[in-house]
Amino acid sequence: MNLEKLLCAELKRQLEAKGMCVMHIPAGGELLWRWFLDLNRSRTYHMSGPNPISYSEIQSYAAASRWPVEPRHVAILRAMDEVWLEHVQKRATPPPEGVKASPPVSSTPLTVGMLDAMFG
């Protein structure tokens, strides 16, 4: 199993744990785990919840901390972010019965007419 899968599995286990549990961060993954926690702490939010960690945020973090972040590290951080976002989405409270809720991502394609209607 590669480091990305191991870190994502451990993150998922930690998120789903009830109460305190012992962390089993795979060897070689300690630094990536710390990077993810730092980036997660500075995450931005919108009206429907958290935004994914962007490439520019990872790049800024790498420059500010002077860590040599490589493309494989970015892929692992993004995969861990997907696990975290899926967990948050599952925990979201469902709307009350009888209230219609829109999906988090619309299935309707964006058109020029829709942009004109929204922004004039």
C-alpha positions in Angstrom: 0.0 0.0 0.0 1.4 3.5 -0.8 1.8 6.4 1.6 -1.3 8.3 0.1 -3.6 5.4 0.8 -2.2 4.8 4.3 -2.5 8.4 5.3 -6.0 8.7 3.9 -7.1 5.5 5.7 -5.6 6.8 9.0 -7.3 10.2 8.6 -10.6 8.4 7.9 -10.2 6.2 11.0 -9.4 9.2 13.1 -12.4 11.2 11.9 -14.8 8.2 12.4 -13.4 7.4 15.9 -15.6 7.9 18.9 -13.6 9.7 21.5 -9.8 9.4 22.0 -7.9 6.9 19.9 -4.2 6.2 19.3 -2.8 7.6 16.1 -1.1 5.2 13.7 0.6 7.6 11.3 2.6 5.5 8.8 6.4 5.8 8.7 7.4 8.7 6.5 4.0 10.4 6.8 4.5 12.5 9.9 5.5 15.6 8.0 2.6 15.3 5.5 0.2 14.8 8.4 1.5 18.0 10.0 1.2 19.9 6.8 -2.4 18.8 6.3 -3.3 19.8 9.9 -1.7 23.3 9.3 -3.5 23.7 6.0 -6.8 22.5 7.4 -6.6 25.0 10.3 -6.4 27.9 7.8 -9.2 26.5 5.6 -11.8 29.0 4.3 -15.5 28.4 4.4 -18.5 29.5 2.3 -22.2 29.5 3.0 -22.6 25.7 2.4 -19.5 24.7 4.3 -15.7 24.3 3.9 -13.8 25.0 0.7 -11.2 22.5 -0.5 -7.6 23.3 0.1 -6.4 25.0 -3.1 -3.2 24.6 -4.9 -2.4 28.2 -4.3 -2.8 27.7 -0.5 -0.5 24.7 -0.6 2.1 26.8 -2.6 1.8 29.7 -0.2 2.2 27.4 2.8 5.3 25.7 1.2 6.9 29.1 0.5 6.1 30.5 3.9 7.4 27.4 5.8 10.2 26.9 3.3 9.4 23.2 2.9 10.3 21.6 -0.4 6.8 20.5 -1.3 6.9 18.3 -4.4 4.0 17.3 -6.8 3.6 13.9 -5.1 3.2 15.7 -1.7 0.5 17.9 -3.2 -1.4 14.9 -4.5 -1.3 13.3 -1.1 -2.5 16.5 0.6 -5.4 16.8 -1.9 -6.4 13.2 -1.3 -6.4 13.7 2.4 -8.5 16.8 1.9 -11.0 14.8 -0.1 -11.3 12.4 2.8 -11.9 15.3 5.2 -14.4 17.0 3.0 -16.4 13.7 2.5 -16.5 13.2 6.3 -17.8 16.8 6.8 -20.4 16.4 4.1 -21.7 13.1 5.7 -22.0 14.8 9.1 -24.0 17.7 7.7 -27.5 17.8 9.3 -30.2 16.9 6.8 -33.0 19.4 6.3 -36.2 19.0 8.2 -38.8 16.7 6.7 -40.8 18.3 4.0 -38.1 20.9 3.1 -36.6 20.5 -0.3 -32.8 20.8 -0.3 -30.6 21.4 -3.3 -27.6 19.1 -3.8 -24.2 20.6 -2.9 -23.3 20.7 -6.6 -25.9 21.6 -9.2 -26.5 19.2 -12.1 -27.6 22.1 -14.2 -24.9 23.4 -16.6 -24.0 27.0 -16.3 -25.1 29.1 -19.3 -24.6 32.7 -20.5 -28.2 33.4 -19.7 -27.8 32.3 -16.1 -24.7 34.5 -15.6 -26.6 37.5 -17.1 -29.5 36.8 -14.7 -27.1 36.6 -11.7 -24.8 39.5 -12.5 -26.7 41.6 -14.9 
